[in-house]
């Protein structure tokens, strides 16, 4: 099985698919940074991810709907 994270690098996961889930790049950046920090501290993800860096892992979780982004998340 091919690892898309290695093949596509920074283009994975796709920003277009992420913006289908989150309506703003700003919200996406804040939410992914917060979740990446949690992943870095605990080394625990909610799904099996292809990325090995915490930001990529956080973005995969957001894309799959495992992490919900709300207005209070960006405060």
C-alpha positions as CSV (number, residue, x, y, z in Angstrom):
1,X,0.0,0.0,0.0
2,X,1.3,3.4,-1.0
3,X,1.9,6.0,1.7
4,X,0.2,9.2,0.4
5,X,1.9,11.4,3.0
6,X,5.3,10.5,1.6
7,X,4.2,10.7,-2.0
8,X,2.5,14.1,-1.8
9,X,4.4,15.7,1.1
10,X,3.0,19.0,2.1
11,X,0.1,18.6,-0.3
12,X,-1.4,15.8,1.9
13,X,-4.0,16.0,3.2
14,X,-5.5,18.3,0.5
15,X,-6.5,21.8,1.6
16,X,-9.5,21.5,-0.6
17,X,-10.8,18.4,1.2
18,X,-10.0,20.1,4.6
19,X,-12.0,23.2,3.6
20,X,-15.0,21.0,2.9
21,X,-14.9,20.2,6.6
22,X,-13.8,23.6,8.1
23,X,-15.2,26.8,6.5
24,X,-12.1,28.9,7.1
25,X,-8.4,28.6,6.7
26,X,-7.9,30.6,9.9
27,X,-10.1,28.2,11.9
28,X,-8.2,25.3,10.3
29,X,-4.8,26.7,11.2
30,X,-5.8,27.3,14.9
31,X,-7.6,24.0,15.4
32,X,-4.8,21.9,13.7
33,X,-2.1,23.7,15.8
34,X,-4.0,23.0,19.1
35,X,-4.7,19.4,18.1
36,X,-1.0,18.9,17.0
37,X,0.1,20.2,20.4
38,X,-2.1,17.6,22.1
39,X,-0.8,14.8,19.8
40,X,2.8,15.9,20.5
41,X,2.2,15.8,24.3
42,X,0.4,12.4,24.4
43,X,1.5,10.7,21.2
44,X,-2.1,9.5,20.8
45,X,-4.3,9.9,17.7
46,X,-7.9,9.2,17.2
47,X,-7.4,7.3,13.9
48,X,-4.6,5.5,12.2
49,X,-2.7,8.2,10.2
50,X,-0.3,8.1,7.3
51,X,1.6,11.2,8.4
52,X,4.3,11.0,11.1
53,X,4.4,14.7,12.0
54,X,1.9,15.9,14.6
55,X,0.5,18.6,12.3
56,X,-0.2,16.2,9.5
57,X,-1.8,13.8,11.9
58,X,-4.0,16.5,13.3
59,X,-5.1,17.5,9.8
60,X,-5.9,13.9,8.9
61,X,-8.1,13.7,12.0
62,X,-9.9,16.9,11.1
63,X,-10.4,15.7,7.5
64,X,-11.9,12.4,8.8
65,X,-14.3,14.2,11.1
66,X,-12.8,12.9,14.3
67,X,-11.9,16.4,15.5
68,X,-14.8,18.9,15.3
69,X,-13.9,22.6,14.9
70,X,-16.2,25.0,16.6
71,X,-16.1,28.8,17.2
72,X,-15.0,28.3,20.8
73,X,-12.0,26.3,19.6
74,X,-10.4,29.5,18.2
75,X,-10.6,31.7,21.2
